[in-house]
Amino acid sequence: MTEPLRSADYLPIPDRVGPVEPITPETVEEYVDGVAAFLGGAANVIMQLSLRPVGRGVLESTVDSGKVTLHPIKRLRTTLSYLAVALMGSDEERARYREAVNESHRPVRSTSASPVKYNAFDPTLQLWVAACLYWGIDDLYTRMHGPMNPDVAEDFYQYCARLGTTLQMRPEMWPANRAEFQRYWDKNLPERGIEPALRDYFDNLIDLTMMPRPVQFAFARLQRFVVTGLLPQHLRNEMRMTWSQRDQRRFDRLLRIISVVHTRLPKPVRMFPLNAYMFDVRRRIRLGKPLV
């Protein structure tokens, strides 16, 4: 089980007491850290794909241009660009990115040979993916900075519906409040699992086998440690990962160190790479270049 951090362990970010005005694309930066995209990315993907139709959609996809095993840098760019646009983009920018993602998603649907039915346009699958993204952002924020003020947390939760509505998830599908979301999460998370083919896929993703050897040597061991630390216990078990109380203490200490350093950086540095990908999306729109 994960040991909760004590209140003395929390490192609040300066000026994050709570917004006077509603959260907007301009102010959401106060509640999103760029480093969380690196720390939580792989674990969040595992959680998203633990819903079998989502996982099968990735495993069976014929869209080679979007496969992380073939184009890891491009896949990182498009994934983090979506997160940046969903949270920080204008309505027009979100519409542009939706159109680009839709083009890639059109071929992603099950065939007669698929063990489960799926369609990348299915809003119920997108709800699960959006829920995982929100949960990951909130989980890492709490681990690193302590819980948000309850009113701020509710406002931020409502705002994060954009993680799904930037695609086809209908606004009314997003649980009405954080309490409803928690009930949705507690009901659905235990039902998620990892089939053997997905476990192999995830192991390769975690160990960075698609990257050059020096990158694997430098980062794969740390990534496996972080992924294991962030996964819920039953998904750790299905990934055949081990985790001890000593590991938990080391992980909590790592997050505290990162938080101490990160909270003292200028805001543009704290937001990297999300701000860089947002800039790139706007540049691509301006120049008429592909977004995905």
C-alpha positions in Angstrom: 0.0 0.0 0.0 1.1 3.5 -0.7 2.0 5.5 2.5 0.4 9.0 2.5 2.8 11.9 2.9 2.6 13.8 6.2 1.4 17.3 6.0 4.9 18.5 6.9 6.2 16.8 3.8 4.1 18.9 1.5 5.8 21.7 -0.4 3.2 24.2 -1.5 3.9 26.2 -4.6 4.1 30.0 -3.9 1.1 32.0 -5.0 -1.0 28.8 -5.4 -3.4 29.6 -2.6 -6.4 29.8 -5.0 -7.6 31.8 -7.9 -9.9 34.8 -7.5 -11.2 34.3 -11.0 -12.3 31.0 -12.7 -9.5 28.8 -14.1 -8.8 29.7 -17.7 -6.2 28.6 -20.3 -4.1 31.5 -19.1 -4.3 30.7 -15.3 -4.3 26.8 -15.5 -0.5 26.9 -15.5 -0.7 27.5 -11.7 -2.0 24.0 -11.3 0.0 22.0 -13.9 3.6 21.2 -13.8 5.7 20.3 -16.9 7.8 17.8 -14.9 4.6 15.8 -14.1 4.3 15.0 -17.9 7.7 13.2 -17.7 7.2 11.6 -14.3 3.7 10.4 -14.9 3.5 9.8 -18.6 4.3 6.1 -18.9 2.3 5.1 -15.8 -0.7 7.0 -17.1 -0.5 5.3 -20.5 -0.6 1.9 -18.7 -3.7 2.9 -16.8 -5.4 4.2 -19.9 -4.6 1.0 -21.8 -5.7 -1.2 -18.9 -9.2 -0.7 -20.3 -9.0 -3.6 -22.8 -10.7 -1.9 -25.8 -8.3 1.0 -25.5 -5.3 -1.3 -25.1 -6.4 -3.4 -28.1 -6.9 -0.3 -30.2 -3.2 0.6 -29.6 -1.9 -3.0 -30.1 -3.9 -3.5 -33.3 -3.6 0.0 -34.8 -2.5 0.1 -38.4 -1.5 3.8 -38.2 2.2 3.2 -38.1 3.0 7.0 -38.0 1.6 7.1 -34.5 3.3 4.1 -33.0 5.6 4.8 -30.1 7.7 1.7 -31.0 8.4 3.2 -34.5 8.3 6.9 -33.9 8.9 7.5 -30.2 9.9 11.2 -30.5 6.9 12.0 -32.6 4.6 10.1 -30.3 5.9 12.0 -27.3 5.3 15.3 -29.2 1.7 14.5 -30.3 0.7 13.1 -26.8 2.1 16.1 -24.9 0.8 18.5 -27.5 -2.7 17.1 -26.9 -2.4 17.6 -23.2 -1.1 21.1 -23.7 -3.8 22.1 -26.1 -6.6 20.5 -24.0 -5.5 22.4 -21.0 -4.0 25.7 -22.4 -5.4 26.0 -25.9 -8.2 28.3 -27.1 -11.4 26.9 -28.4 -10.1 27.4 -32.0 -6.9 25.6 -31.2 -8.7 22.8 -29.5 -10.9 22.4 -32.6 -7.9 22.3 -34.9 -6.2 19.7 -32.8 -9.5 17.6 -32.6 -9.7 17.6 -36.4 -6.1 16.4 -36.7 -6.5 13.7 -34.1 -9.7 12.6 -35.7 -7.9 12.0 -39.0 -5.5 9.7 -37.2 -8.2 8.0 -35.2 -10.5 7.1 -38.2 -8.8 3.8 -39.0 -8.6 2.7 -35.4 -11.5 0.4 -35.0 -11.9 -3.3 -34.3 -12.1 -6.0 -37.0 -13.8 -9.4 -37.0 -10.5 -10.8 -35.7 -10.3 -8.5 -32.7 -11.1 -10.1 -29.3 -13.1 -7.0 -28.2 -14.9 -4.3 -30.0 -13.5 -0.8 -30.0 -13.6 2.4 -31.9 -11.3 5.4 -31.3 -14.4 7.7 -31.5 -16.2 5.9 -28.7 -16.8 8.7 -26.1 -17.0 6.1 -23.2 -13.4 5.0 -24.0 -12.4 8.7 -24.2 -14.0 9.3 -20.8 -11.7 6.7 -19.3 -8.6 8.2 -20.9 -9.6 11.7 -19.8 -10.2 10.3 -16.3 -6.8 8.8 -16.2 -5.2 12.0 -17.3 -7.0 14.1 -14.7 -6.3 11.5 -12.0 -2.6 11.5 -12.9 -2.3 15.3 -12.8 -4.1 15.5 -9.5 -2.2 12.6 -8.0 1.2 14.0 -8.8 0.2 17.5 -7.7 -0.9 16.2 -4.3 2.2 14.0 -3.9 4.5 16.9 -4.7 2.7 20.0 -3.3 -0.1 18.7 -1.0 -3.8 18.8 -1.7 -5.4 21.8 -3.3 -7.8 24.0 -1.4 -11.1 22.1 -1.8 -12.8 24.9 -3.8 -9.8 25.3 -6.1 -9.7 21.5 -6.5 -13.3 21.4 -7.6 -12.8 24.3 -10.0 -9.8 22.6 -11.5 -11.7 19.3 -11.8 -14.5 20.9 -13.7 -12.0 22.6 -16.0 -10.3 19.3 -16.7 -13.4 18.0 -18.5 -11.5 19.6 -21.5 -9.2 16.5 -21.4 -12.2 14.6 -22.9 -14.3 17.2 -24.6 -11.4 18.3 -26.7 -12.2 15.1 -28.6 -15.7 13.4 -28.6 -16.5 13.0 -24.9 -19.8 14.9 -24.3 -19.6 17.4 -21.4 -22.5 15.6 -19.5 -20.5 12.4 -19.4 -17.9 14.0 -17.1 -18.9 13.1 -13.5 -20.7 16.1 -12.0 -18.2 16.8 -9.3 -15.1 15.4 -7.6 -17.2 13.1 -5.3 -19.0 11.6 -8.3 -15.6 11.2 -10.1 -14.2 9.4 -7.1 -17.1 7.0 -7.2 -16.6 6.5 -10.9 -12.9 5.9 -10.3 -13.3 3.5 -7.4 -15.8 1.4 -9.4 -13.9 1.2 -12.6 -10.2 1.1 -11.6 -10.4 -2.4 -9.9 -12.0 -3.8 -13.1 -9.1 -2.8 -15.3 -6.4 -5.4 -16.2 -3.4 -6.1 -18.3 -3.3 -9.0 -20.8 0.1 -10.6 -21.6 0.5 -8.9 -25.0 0.0 -5.6 -23.3 2.4 -6.5 -20.5 5.1 -7.1 -23.1 4.3 -3.8 -24.9 4.5 -1.9 -21.6 7.7 -3.5 -20.5 9.3 -2.4 -23.8 7.8 1.1 -23.3 9.1 1.3 -19.7 12.6 0.0 -20.7 12.8 2.4 -23.6 13.7 -0.4 -26.0 12.7 1.8 -29.0 15.4 4.4 -28.0 19.2 4.4 -28.6 21.2 2.4 -26.1 22.7 5.4 -24.3 19.2 6.7 -23.6 18.1 3.3 -22.3 21.2 3.1 -20.1 20.6 6.6 -18.7 16.9 6.6 -18.1 15.2 3.1 -18.2 16.0 2.1 -14.7 14.7 5.4 -13.2 11.6 5.2 -15.4 10.8 1.7 -14.2 11.1 2.9 -10.6 8.9 5.9 -11.1 6.3 3.9 -13.1 6.1 1.3 -10.4 5.7 3.9 -7.8 2.8 5.6 -9.5 0.8 2.6 -10.5 -2.1 1.3 -8.3 -1.1 -1.9 -6.5 -3.3 -4.3 -8.5 -1.8 -3.0 -11.8 1.7 -3.4 -10.3 0.8 -7.0 -9.6 -0.4 -7.6 -13.1 2.8 -6.0 -14.5 4.7 -8.4 -12.1 6.4 -5.5 -10.4 7.6 -5.6 -6.9 7.3 -2.7 -4.4 8.4 -2.5 -0.8 8.0 0.0 2.0 11.6 0.9 1.5 10.8 1.6 -2.2 7.9 3.8 -1.1 10.1 5.8 1.2 12.7 6.3 -1.5 10.0 7.3 -4.0 8.5 9.8 -1.6 12.0 11.3 -1.0 12.6 11.6 -4.7 9.3 13.5 -5.2 10.1 15.8 -2.3 13.6 16.6 -3.8 12.1 17.2 -7.2 9.4 19.4 -5.7 12.0 21.5 -3.7 13.9 22.2 -6.8 11.0 22.6 -9.2 9.0 25.0 -7.1 11.9 27.5 -7.0 12.3 27.7 -10.8 10.8 30.5 -12.9 7.3 29.6 -14.2 8.4 29.1 -17.9 10.9 26.5 -16.7 8.4 24.8 -14.5 6.0 24.5 -17.4 8.5 22.9 -19.8 7.9 21.0 -21.9 4.1 21.7 -22.1 4.7 25.4 -22.9 7.2 24.4 -25.6 4.7 22.0 -27.2 1.9 24.6 -27.0 4.3 27.0 -28.8 5.0 24.4 -31.4 1.3 23.7 -32.0 0.6 27.4 -32.5 3.6 27.6 -34.9 2.3 24.7 -36.9 -1.2 26.2 -37.2 0.4 29.5 -38.3 2.5 27.8 -40.9 -0.1 25.3 -42.1 2.0 22.3 -40.9 0.5 19.0 -39.8 -0.4 18.9 -36.1 -0.3 15.1 -35.7 
